[in-house]
């Protein structure tokens, strides 16, 4: 079975991917650029668009897992607060 890709995107070189990854790893600018690459104009390489969409999805999943972990951690700490957060020791009793 032969498949012809008429509208295939050009292959990105290693240098292009290296620059793309370096920009994506910069805090705040990287997130903005991921959205620009994922949902930007049709001039952006289709491979880069799909890569940016998948990276955004992975980041959303990881953020949700971190939030879920902290919710469980805080819930556990609140249910065991006499063990986790002991009362302060009074050295001098009040008069």
N, C-alpha and C positions, 0 to 999 in steps of 0.2 A: 504494500500500500504506500503510494507515494503522495506526499503532501507538498504542495507548492505554497511558499510564503511570499505572496506578491508584495504586501505592505509591511514587510519586516523592518524593524529598526536596525540601524547600523550597529555593528559590534563596538562596544566601548573598550578602549584600551586600558591596560593596567594603570597607566598614569591618570586617566580620567577617574577610575574607581578610587585610586589613592587620594586624589584631591577631593572627591565626593565624600569619602569617609572622614577625612580630616575636618572638612567643614561640618559634617553631621555630628562630630564629637565635641564641637565647641558648645558650651552651655548656652542656653537660650537662643543663640543664633542658629544652632543646629536644629532645634525644634521648629523654628520658623522656616528654615530652609526645607525641612522634610515636608511641611505642608505645601510650600511653594512647588517643590518637585512632584509631590503626589497629586495635587489638584490644580497645577498650573496650566499654562497654555499647551497647545498641541505640538509646539516646537521642541519640548523636552523629550529626550529619548524615552521610548516606551519601557525599556528595561529599568531605567532609573526611576520612572514613575511607579512601577510595580514594586521595586525594591523599597522605595520610600513608604508606600502604603503598608507593606508588610512590617517594616520597622516601626511605624506608628502603631499598628495593631499589637505588636509584641510589647511596646512600651505601655500601652493601655492595659494589657493583661497583667504585666508586672506591677503596675501601680495599684491595680485592683487587689492583687495578692498581698502587697505590702499593707494596704489599708485593712484588709481582712485579718492579717496577722496582728496588727496593732489593736484591732477591736477585740480579738480573742485575748491578747495579752492584757489589755486594760480590764476586760471582764474577769479574767483570772485573778488579777491583782485586787480588784474590788471585792471579789468573793472570799479572798483570803487576806483581807487587809490587817487582821490582827497579827498575822505571821509576817507579812511583807512590810507593813508600816506599824511597828510597835509604838506604844505610847512612850512619851519622854519620861525619864527617870527624874523624880523630885529629890534633890539632895537635902534641902532644908524644908521641913514641914512648915506650913503657915502658922502664925501665932494665933 
